[in-house]
Amino acid sequence: MGETYRCKENVFLHAEKISKIYPGTKALDQVSFDLLKGKVNVLIGENGAGKSTLMKMIAGIEHPDEGKMYIGDQEVFFKNTTDARKHGIGIIHQELSLFPNMNVYQNIYINKEKTKGRMILNDKEHMEGARKVLERLEHPLDLNAKVGELRVGQQQMIEIARNLVEDNLKVLIMDEPTSSLSQQEVQVLFKIMRELTAQGISIVYISHRLEEIMEIGDHITILRDGKYVTDADVKDIDVPWIVHQMTGGAKDYPKRNRTVDWHKVPNVLEVKNLCLPKPGGGYLVDHLNFELKQGEVLGIYGLMGAGRSEVFECLMGLHPEHTGEVYLEGKKLEIKSISQQIDLGFALIPEDRQAQGLIQTLDIEKNCSLSAMKRYKKGPFLDSSLEGKKVDEQIKDIQIKVADKHLPILSLSGGNQQKVVIGKGLLTEPKILLMDEPSRGIDIGAKTEVFEIINKYAQQGLSIIVISSELQEIVAISDRILVLSNGLKTGEFMGDEIQQDTLVLASYKGHHKDEKKES
C-alpha cells in the first residue's frame, strides 16, 4: 500500500494508517486502504478482523483514533454520516437499519426528503422515485406497506434502494448485502453493481461468501486481527489463496460420519401432515412429513420462500393456526406456546441473531442465560451464583471468546455473538435443537467452530435440525437432508445420495405447477 498521502489517479479515497481502540481491544492497527474508482473493492477477513470498523470510519459513523483519510490530495474528516454523504459516500449495513412502523417509500427517502416549498413533504416525488428504484432492482413492492411486515429479503432490498436514490452517490459500502437474498435477487444486485461501477461509482463489498467474491469482485483487500494483510486483483487469485491469507491455513468443515444405520436408531420427533395456511390461499408448509432420530443432524435445504423457517416456527408454537400432528418421543403434542415448547425440550437458534436472538441492552451473561432463567430460581429469587456458574461452563464448553461476561453483548464479534445465541439454547438442556442459518454472517473460522459444536452435541445424543442456504455447509454437516420448495418436500437424501447437484435440482421442483407432492 502507498505510504504517502498523495492519492493515485485511480484511487477515490485513501485511508492512511488508521487505528481504532475500543475498551479491551484494538479493532484497527495502522491499516492503510485504497478505495479504487469504478471498481468492486472486496474487503474480507474473519470476524473481528476490523472490516466493518474501517468502513464505519469511511462512512462517518466512527472516528479514527489515529491516521488520516484523503479524497484526492485533500485530507478529509467526517464528523458524521451526513458529512460523508456530502462527499457521496453511502453505506448498507449488515444489520438492517430500517424503521418497521414506516412504509416502504418513507424508509427509502428517510433523511433525503423532498419538499414542496420549505415545509411540505413531496410524497408524490417520493413514491415515484421509490417505484423507479425498486423496478430497477426488479423488486416491486407495495409502497404503502409497513416495512416491519415484509420478509427479511424484501427489507434488504429496501436498504439497498435507500442508497440508490442518492443524487451524489460516488461510493457505496455494502456490508453483507446478500445474506438475506435469494440467488435470483443476488444476480439482480450484481447487475446493479456492474451498472454503478460502469458509471464510475466505487463499491466496497464485504461478504463471507467466497464464490460471490470471485464472481463480482475486482480488487480484494484482506484484514486479519485488525491489521492489513495483503491485497490483489481478483483475476489473479483463487479461493484457496483467500482462505490461506485470511486464516494462515485452509480450514474445512468437519464431515459427519455417515456409516450409522439410522434405521436402527429410535425417533425423537415425528411430524405428520404439517400444514401452515398461506394468507389468501395455499400453504406456506404443505402436508410435510418427516422424522428426526436420536443424535441425528437433519438438514433442511431450499430456496427463499420454501417454507423452511416456517417449519421451525410451527414446532416452536409461533403458529397456532397450523394443522397436522407432532410427536415427541412417541407422545403427541398439543403445541400451545414457546415457553411450553422450551419446557418440553425444544430450543431455537433464530436466523436473525440481532433482532430475535439477542437483547442488545443486556450483557453477555444475561443474554446467554435468558431462556434458562427459571432453572436458576431459588424460591422467588434468582440464584445469581448458579446462573454465573452455568454460563461460565457454557462459555468454556463452546469456546466463546470473551474477556469479561459482563461486557455488552455488542462488544463481541459476530461469530462470538452467534455462539452466545447457541449457548443460550443449549443452557435449556434441549432434546431437539433447531438451528436456522447458524452460519449466517460469520466468517470461515467461526463457521467451522459452529459446525464442531453441532458435531459434538450430536455425538452426545442431541437431535439437531439445521436450515442452511449454503450447499457446501449443509452437505458437510448433515446425516440426512430434506429439500423443500414452495412448502412441499421435494426430496430426501442420505449417505452417498447427498450431492450438491441433487439438492439444487430438488429445490426447484416445487416451482413447476405440474409437480406432484412428495410426503
Secondary structure as a PSIPRED ss2 file (coil, helix, strand):
# PSIPRED VFORMAT (PSIPRED V4.0)

   1 M C   1.000  0.000  0.000
   2 G C   1.000  0.000  0.000
   3 E C   1.000  0.000  0.000
   4 T C   1.000  0.000  0.000
   5 Y C   1.000  0.000  0.000
   6 R C   1.000  0.000  0.000
   7 C C   1.000  0.000  0.000
   8 K C   1.000  0.000  0.000
   9 E C   1.000  0.000  0.000
  10 N C   1.000  0.000  0.000
  11 V E   0.000  0.000  1.000
  12 F E   0.000  0.000  1.000
  13 L E   0.000  0.000  1.000
  14 H E   0.000  0.000  1.000
  15 A E   0.000  0.000  1.000
  16 E E   0.000  0.000  1.000
  17 K E   0.000  0.000  1.000
  18 I E   0.000  0.000  1.000
  19 S E   0.000  0.000  1.000
  20 K E   0.000  0.000  1.000
  21 I E   0.000  0.000  1.000
  22 Y E   0.000  0.000  1.000
  23 P C   1.000  0.000  0.000
  24 G C   1.000  0.000  0.000
  25 T E   0.000  0.000  1.000
  26 K E   0.000  0.000  1.000
  27 A E   0.000  0.000  1.000
  28 L E   0.000  0.000  1.000
  29 D E   0.000  0.000  1.000
  30 Q E   0.000  0.000  1.000
  31 V E   0.000  0.000  1.000
  32 S E   0.000  0.000  1.000
  33 F E   0.000  0.000  1.000
  34 D E   0.000  0.000  1.000
  35 L E   0.000  0.000  1.000
  36 L E   0.000  0.000  1.000
  37 K C   1.000  0.000  0.000
  38 G C   1.000  0.000  0.000
  39 K C   1.000  0.000  0.000
  40 V E   0.000  0.000  1.000
  41 N E   0.000  0.000  1.000
  42 V E   0.000  0.000  1.000
  43 L E   0.000  0.000  1.000
  44 I E   0.000  0.000  1.000
  45 G C   1.000  0.000  0.000
  46 E C   1.000  0.000  0.000
  47 N C   1.000  0.000  0.000
  48 G C   1.000  0.000  0.000
  49 A C   1.000  0.000  0.000
  50 G C   1.000  0.000  0.000
  51 K H   0.000  1.000  0.000
  52 S H   0.000  1.000  0.000
  53 T H   0.000  1.000  0.000
  54 L H   0.000  1.000  0.000
  55 M H   0.000  1.000  0.000
  56 K H   0.000  1.000  0.000
  57 M H   0.000  1.000  0.000
  58 I H   0.000  1.000  0.000
  59 A C   1.000  0.000  0.000
  60 G C   1.000  0.000  0.000
  61 I C   1.000  0.000  0.000
  62 E C   1.000  0.000  0.000
  63 H C   1.000  0.000  0.000
  64 P C   1.000  0.000  0.000
  65 D C   1.000  0.000  0.000
  66 E E   0.000  0.000  1.000
  67 G E   0.000  0.000  1.000
  68 K E   0.000  0.000  1.000
  69 M E   0.000  0.000  1.000
  70 Y E   0.000  0.000  1.000
  71 I E   0.000  0.000  1.000
  72 G C   1.000  0.000  0.000
  73 D C   1.000  0.000  0.000
  74 Q E   0.000  0.000  1.000
  75 E E   0.000  0.000  1.000
  76 V E   0.000  0.000  1.000
  77 F C   1.000  0.000  0.000
  78 F C   1.000  0.000  0.000
  79 K C   1.000  0.000  0.000
  80 N C   1.000  0.000  0.000
  81 T H   0.000  1.000  0.000
  82 T H   0.000  1.000  0.000
  83 D H   0.000  1.000  0.000
  84 A H   0.000  1.000  0.000
  85 R H   0.000  1.000  0.000
  86 K H   0.000  1.000  0.000
  87 H C   1.000  0.000  0.000
  88 G C   1.000  0.000  0.000
  89 I E   0.000  0.000  1.000
  90 G E   0.000  0.000  1.000
  91 I E   0.000  0.000  1.000
  92 I E   0.000  0.000  1.000
  93 H C   1.000  0.000  0.000
  94 Q C   1.000  0.000  0.000
  95 E C   1.000  0.000  0.000
  96 L C   1.000  0.000  0.000
  97 S C   1.000  0.000  0.000
  98 L C   1.000  0.000  0.000
  99 F C   1.000  0.000  0.000
 100 P C   1.000  0.000  0.000
 101 N C   1.000  0.000  0.000
 102 M C   1.000  0.000  0.000
 103 N E   0.000  0.000  1.000
 104 V H   0.000  1.000  0.000
 105 Y H   0.000  1.000  0.000
 106 Q H   0.000  1.000  0.000
 107 N H   0.000  1.000  0.000
 108 I H   0.000  1.000  0.000
 109 Y C   1.000  0.000  0.000
 110 I C   1.000  0.000  0.000
 111 N C   1.000  0.000  0.000
 112 K C   1.000  0.000  0.000
 113 E C   1.000  0.000  0.000
 114 K C   1.000  0.000  0.000
 115 T E   0.000  0.000  1.000
 116 K E   0.000  0.000  1.000
 117 G C   1.000  0.000  0.000
 118 R C   1.000  0.000  0.000
 119 M C   1.000  0.000  0.000
 120 I E   0.000  0.000  1.000
 121 L E   0.000  0.000  1.000
 122 N C   1.000  0.000  0.000
 123 D H   0.000  1.000  0.000
 124 K H   0.000  1.000  0.000
 125 E H   0.000  1.000  0.000
 126 H H   0.000  1.000  0.000
 127 M H   0.000  1.000  0.000
 128 E H   0.000  1.000  0.000
 129 G H   0.000  1.000  0.000
 130 A H   0.000  1.000  0.000
 131 R H   0.000  1.000  0.000
 132 K H   0.000  1.000  0.000
 133 V H   0.000  1.000  0.000
 134 L H   0.000  1.000  0.000
 135 E H   0.000  1.000  0.000
 136 R H   0.000  1.000  0.000
 137 L C   1.000  0.000  0.000
 138 E C   1.000  0.000  0.000
 139 H C   1.000  0.000  0.000
 140 P C   1.000  0.000  0.000
 141 L C   1.000  0.000  0.000
 142 D C   1.000  0.000  0.000
 143 L C   1.000  0.000  0.000
 144 N C   1.000  0.000  0.000
 145 A C   1.000  0.000  0.000
 146 K E   0.000  0.000  1.000
 147 V H   0.000  1.000  0.000
 148 G H   0.000  1.000  0.000
 149 E H   0.000  1.000  0.000
 150 L C   1.000  0.000  0.000
 151 R C   1.000  0.000  0.000
 152 V H   0.000  1.000  0.000
 153 G H   0.000  1.000  0.000
 154 Q H   0.000  1.000  0.000
 155 Q H   0.000  1.000  0.000
 156 Q H   0.000  1.000  0.000
 157 M H   0.000  1.000  0.000
 158 I H   0.000  1.000  0.000
 159 E H   0.000  1.000  0.000
 160 I H   0.000  1.000  0.000
 161 A H   0.000  1.000  0.000
 162 R H   0.000  1.000  0.000
 163 N H   0.000  1.000  0.000
 164 L H   0.000  1.000  0.000
 165 V C   1.000  0.000  0.000
 166 E C   1.000  0.000  0.000
 167 D C   1.000  0.000  0.000
 168 N C   1.000  0.000  0.000
 169 L C   1.000  0.000  0.000
 170 K C   1.000  0.000  0.000
 171 V E   0.000  0.000  1.000
 172 L E   0.000  0.000  1.000
 173 I E   0.000  0.000  1.000
 174 M E   0.000  0.000  1.000
 175 D E   0.000  0.000  1.000
 176 E C   1.000  0.000  0.000
 177 P C   1.000  0.000  0.000
 178 T C   1.000  0.000  0.000
 179 S C   1.000  0.000  0.000
 180 S C   1.000  0.000  0.000
 181 L C   1.000  0.000  0.000
 182 S C   1.000  0.000  0.000
 183 Q H   0.000  1.000  0.000
 184 Q H   0.000  1.000  0.000
 185 E H   0.000  1.000  0.000
 186 V H   0.000  1.000  0.000
 187 Q H   0.000  1.000  0.000
 188 V H   0.000  1.000  0.000
 189 L H   0.000  1.000  0.000
 190 F H   0.000  1.000  0.000
 191 K H   0.000  1.000  0.000
 192 I H   0.000  1.000  0.000
 193 M H   0.000  1.000  0.000
 194 R H   0.000  1.000  0.000
 195 E H   0.000  1.000  0.000
 196 L H   0.000  1.000  0.000
 197 T H   0.000  1.000  0.000
 198 A H   0.000  1.000  0.000
 199 Q C   1.000  0.000  0.000
 200 G C   1.000  0.000  0.000
 201 I C   1.000  0.000  0.000
 202 S E   0.000  0.000  1.000
 203 I E   0.000  0.000  1.000
 204 V E   0.000  0.000  1.000
 205 Y E   0.000  0.000  1.000
 206 I E   0.000  0.000  1.000
 207 S C   1.000  0.000  0.000
 208 H C   1.000  0.000  0.000
 209 R C   1.000  0.000  0.000
 210 L H   0.000  1.000  0.000
 211 E H   0.000  1.000  0.000
 212 E H   0.000  1.000  0.000
 213 I H   0.000  1.000  0.000
 214 M H   0.000  1.000  0.000
 215 E H   0.000  1.000  0.000
 216 I H   0.000  1.000  0.000
 217 G C   1.000  0.000  0.000
 218 D C   1.000  0.000  0.000
 219 H E   0.000  0.000  1.000
 220 I E   0.000  0.000  1.000
 221 T E   0.000  0.000  1.000
 222 I E   0.000  0.000  1.000
 223 L E   0.000  0.000  1.000
 224 R E   0.000  0.000  1.000
 225 D C   1.000  0.000  0.000
 226 G C   1.000  0.000  0.000
 227 K E   0.000  0.000  1.000
 228 Y E   0.000  0.000  1.000
 229 V E   0.000  0.000  1.000
 230 T E   0.000  0.000  1.000
 231 D E   0.000  0.000  1.000
 232 A E   0.000  0.000  1.000
 233 D E   0.000  0.000  1.000
 234 V H   0.000  1.000  0.000
 235 K H   0.000  1.000  0.000
 236 D H   0.000  1.000  0.000
 237 I C   1.000  0.000  0.000
 238 D C   1.000  0.000  0.000
 239 V H   0.000  1.000  0.000
 240 P H   0.000  1.000  0.000
 241 W H   0.000  1.000  0.000
 242 I H   0.000  1.000  0.000
 243 V H   0.000  1.000  0.000
 244 H H   0.000  1.000  0.000
 245 Q H   0.000  1.000  0.000
 246 M H   0.000  1.000  0.000
 247 T H   0.000  1.000  0.000
 248 G C   1.000  0.000  0.000
 249 G C   1.000  0.000  0.000
 250 A C   1.000  0.000  0.000
 251 K C   1.000  0.000  0.000
 252 D C   1.000  0.000  0.000
 253 Y C   1.000  0.000  0.000
 254 P C   1.000  0.000  0.000
 255 K C   1.000  0.000  0.000
 256 R C   1.000  0.000  0.000
 257 N C   1.000  0.000  0.000
 258 R C   1.000  0.000  0.000
 259 T C   1.000  0.000  0.000
 260 V C   1.000  0.000  0.000
 261 D C   1.000  0.000  0.000
 262 W H   0.000  1.000  0.000
 263 H H   0.000  1.000  0.000
 264 K H   0.000  1.000  0.000
 265 V C   1.000  0.000  0.000
 266 P C   1.000  0.000  0.000
 267 N E   0.000  0.000  1.000
 268 V E   0.000  0.000  1.000
 269 L E   0.000  0.000  1.000
 270 E E   0.000  0.000  1.000
 271 V E   0.000  0.000  1.000
 272 K E   0.000  0.000  1.000
 273 N E   0.000  0.000  1.000
 274 L E   0.000  0.000  1.000
 275 C E   0.000  0.000  1.000
 276 L E   0.000  0.000  1.000
 277 P E   0.000  0.000  1.000
 278 K C   1.000  0.000  0.000
 279 P C   1.000  0.000  0.000
 280 G C   1.000  0.000  0.000
 281 G C   1.000  0.000  0.000
 282 G C   1.000  0.000  0.000
 283 Y E   0.000  0.000  1.000
 284 L E   0.000  0.000  1.000
 285 V E   0.000  0.000  1.000
 286 D E   0.000  0.000  1.000
 287 H E   0.000  0.000  1.000
 288 L E   0.000  0.000  1.000
 289 N E   0.000  0.000  1.000
 290 F E   0.000  0.000  1.000
 291 E E   0.000  0.000  1.000
 292 L E   0.000  0.000  1.000
 293 K E   0.000  0.000  1.000
 294 Q C   1.000  0.000  0.000
 295 G C   1.000  0.000  0.000
 296 E C   1.000  0.000  0.000
 297 V E   0.000  0.000  1.000
 298 L E   0.000  0.000  1.000
 299 G E   0.000  0.000  1.000
 300 I E   0.000  0.000  1.000
 301 Y E   0.000  0.000  1.000
 302 G E   0.000  0.000  1.000
 303 L C   1.000  0.000  0.000
 304 M C   1.000  0.000  0.000
 305 G C   1.000  0.000  0.000
 306 A C   1.000  0.000  0.000
 307 G C   1.000  0.000  0.000
 308 R H   0.000  1.000  0.000
 309 S H   0.000  1.000  0.000
 310 E H   0.000  1.000  0.000
 311 V H   0.000  1.000  0.000
 312 F H   0.000  1.000  0.000
 313 E H   0.000  1.000  0.000
 314 C H   0.000  1.000  0.000
 315 L H   0.000  1.000  0.000
 316 M C   1.000  0.000  0.000
 317 G C   1.000  0.000  0.000
 318 L C   1.000  0.000  0.000
 319 H C   1.000  0.000  0.000
 320 P C   1.000  0.000  0.000
 321 E C   1.000  0.000  0.000
 322 H C   1.000  0.000  0.000
 323 T E   0.000  0.000  1.000
 324 G E   0.000  0.000  1.000
 325 E E   0.000  0.000  1.000
 326 V E   0.000  0.000  1.000
 327 Y E   0.000  0.000  1.000
 328 L E   0.000  0.000  1.000
 329 E C   1.000  0.000  0.000
 330 G C   1.000  0.000  0.000
 331 K E   0.000  0.000  1.000
 332 K E   0.000  0.000  1.000
 333 L C   1.000  0.000  0.000
 334 E C   1.000  0.000  0.000
 335 I C   1.000  0.000  0.000
 336 K C   1.000  0.000  0.000
 337 S C   1.000  0.000  0.000
 338 I H   0.000  1.000  0.000
 339 S H   0.000  1.000  0.000
 340 Q H   0.000  1.000  0.000
 341 Q H   0.000  1.000  0.000
 342 I H   0.000  1.000  0.000
 343 D H   0.000  1.000  0.000
 344 L H   0.000  1.000  0.000
 345 G C   1.000  0.000  0.000
 346 F E   0.000  0.000  1.000
 347 A E   0.000  0.000  1.000
 348 L E   0.000  0.000  1.000
 349 I E   0.000  0.000  1.000
 350 P C   1.000  0.000  0.000
 351 E C   1.000  0.000  0.000
 352 D C   1.000  0.000  0.000
 353 R H   0.000  1.000  0.000
 354 Q H   0.000  1.000  0.000
 355 A H   0.000  1.000  0.000
 356 Q H   0.000  1.000  0.000
 357 G H   0.000  1.000  0.000
 358 L C   1.000  0.000  0.000
 359 I C   1.000  0.000  0.000
 360 Q C   1.000  0.000  0.000
 361 T C   1.000  0.000  0.000
 362 L C   1.000  0.000  0.000
 363 D E   0.000  0.000  1.000
 364 I H   0.000  1.000  0.000
 365 E H   0.000  1.000  0.000
 366 K H   0.000  1.000  0.000
 367 N H   0.000  1.000  0.000
 368 C H   0.000  1.000  0.000
 369 S H   0.000  1.000  0.000
 370 L H   0.000  1.000  0.000
 371 S H   0.000  1.000  0.000
 372 A H   0.000  1.000  0.000
 373 M H   0.000  1.000  0.000
 374 K H   0.000  1.000  0.000
 375 R H   0.000  1.000  0.000
 376 Y H   0.000  1.000  0.000
 377 K E   0.000  0.000  1.000
 378 K E   0.000  0.000  1.000
 379 G C   1.000  0.000  0.000
 380 P C   1.000  0.000  0.000
 381 F E   0.000  0.000  1.000
 382 L E   0.000  0.000  1.000
 383 D C   1.000  0.000  0.000
 384 S H   0.000  1.000  0.000
 385 S H   0.000  1.000  0.000
 386 L H   0.000  1.000  0.000
 387 E H   0.000  1.000  0.000
 388 G H   0.000  1.000  0.000
 389 K H   0.000  1.000  0.000
 390 K H   0.000  1.000  0.000
 391 V H   0.000  1.000  0.000
 392 D H   0.000  1.000  0.000
 393 E H   0.000  1.000  0.000
 394 Q H   0.000  1.000  0.000
 395 I H   0.000  1.000  0.000
 396 K H   0.000  1.000  0.000
 397 D H   0.000  1.000  0.000
 398 I C   1.000  0.000  0.000
 399 Q C   1.000  0.000  0.000
 400 I C   1.000  0.000  0.000
 401 K C   1.000  0.000  0.000
 402 V C   1.000  0.000  0.000
 403 A C   1.000  0.000  0.000
 404 D C   1.000  0.000  0.000
 405 K C   1.000  0.000  0.000
 406 H C   1.000  0.000  0.000
 407 L C   1.000  0.000  0.000
 408 P E   0.000  0.000  1.000
 409 I H   0.000  1.000  0.000
 410 L H   0.000  1.000  0.000
 411 S H   0.000  1.000  0.000
 412 L C   1.000  0.000  0.000
 413 S C   1.000  0.000  0.000
 414 G H   0.000  1.000  0.000
 415 G H   0.000  1.000  0.000
 416 N H   0.000  1.000  0.000
 417 Q H   0.000  1.000  0.000
 418 Q H   0.000  1.000  0.000
 419 K H   0.000  1.000  0.000
 420 V H   0.000  1.000  0.000
 421 V H   0.000  1.000  0.000
 422 I H   0.000  1.000  0.000
 423 G H   0.000  1.000  0.000
 424 K H   0.000  1.000  0.000
 425 G H   0.000  1.000  0.000
 426 L H   0.000  1.000  0.000
 427 L C   1.000  0.000  0.000
 428 T C   1.000  0.000  0.000
 429 E C   1.000  0.000  0.000
 430 P C   1.000  0.000  0.000
 431 K C   1.000  0.000  0.000
 432 I E   0.000  0.000  1.000
 433 L E   0.000  0.000  1.000
 434 L E   0.000  0.000  1.000
 435 M E   0.000  0.000  1.000
 436 D E   0.000  0.000  1.000
 437 E C   1.000  0.000  0.000
 438 P C   1.000  0.000  0.000
 439 S C   1.000  0.000  0.000
 440 R C   1.000  0.000  0.000
 441 G C   1.000  0.000  0.000
 442 I C   1.000  0.000  0.000
 443 D C   1.000  0.000  0.000
 444 I H   0.000  1.000  0.000
 445 G H   0.000  1.000  0.000
 446 A H   0.000  1.000  0.000
 447 K H   0.000  1.000  0.000
 448 T H   0.000  1.000  0.000
 449 E H   0.000  1.000  0.000
 450 V H   0.000  1.000  0.000
 451 F H   0.000  1.000  0.000
 452 E H   0.000  1.000  0.000
 453 I H   0.000  1.000  0.000
 454 I H   0.000  1.000  0.000
 455 N H   0.000  1.000  0.000
 456 K H   0.000  1.000  0.000
 457 Y H   0.000  1.000  0.000
 458 A H   0.000  1.000  0.000
 459 Q H   0.000  1.000  0.000
 460 Q C   1.000  0.000  0.000
 461 G C   1.000  0.000  0.000
 462 L C   1.000  0.000  0.000
 463 S E   0.000  0.000  1.000
 464 I E   0.000  0.000  1.000
 465 I E   0.000  0.000  1.000
 466 V E   0.000  0.000  1.000
 467 I E   0.000  0.000  1.000
 468 S C   1.000  0.000  0.000
 469 S C   1.000  0.000  0.000
 470 E C   1.000  0.000  0.000
 471 L H   0.000  1.000  0.000
 472 Q H   0.000  1.000  0.000
 473 E H   0.000  1.000  0.000
 474 I H   0.000  1.000  0.000
 475 V H   0.000  1.000  0.000
 476 A H   0.000  1.000  0.000
 477 I H   0.000  1.000  0.000
 478 S C   1.000  0.000  0.000
 479 D C   1.000  0.000  0.000
 480 R E   0.000  0.000  1.000
 481 I E   0.000  0.000  1.000
 482 L E   0.000  0.000  1.000
 483 V E   0.000  0.000  1.000
 484 L E   0.000  0.000  1.000
 485 S E   0.000  0.000  1.000
 486 N C   1.000  0.000  0.000
 487 G C   1.000  0.000  0.000
 488 L E   0.000  0.000  1.000
 489 K E   0.000  0.000  1.000
 490 T E   0.000  0.000  1.000
 491 G E   0.000  0.000  1.000
 492 E E   0.000  0.000  1.000
 493 F E   0.000  0.000  1.000
 494 M E   0.000  0.000  1.000
 495 G H   0.000  1.000  0.000
 496 D H   0.000  1.000  0.000
 497 E H   0.000  1.000  0.000
 498 I C   1.000  0.000  0.000
 499 Q C   1.000  0.000  0.000
 500 Q H   0.000  1.000  0.000
 501 D H   0.000  1.000  0.000
 502 T H   0.000  1.000  0.000
 503 L H   0.000  1.000  0.000
 504 V H   0.000  1.000  0.000
 505 L H   0.000  1.000  0.000
 506 A H   0.000  1.000  0.000
 507 S H   0.000  1.000  0.000
 508 Y H   0.000  1.000  0.000
 509 K H   0.000  1.000  0.000
 510 G C   1.000  0.000  0.000
 511 H C   1.000  0.000  0.000
 512 H C   1.000  0.000  0.000
 513 K C   1.000  0.000  0.000
 514 D C   1.000  0.000  0.000
 515 E C   1.000  0.000  0.000
 516 K C   1.000  0.000  0.000
 517 K C   1.000  0.000  0.000
 518 E E   0.000  0.000  1.000
 519 S C   1.000  0.000  0.000
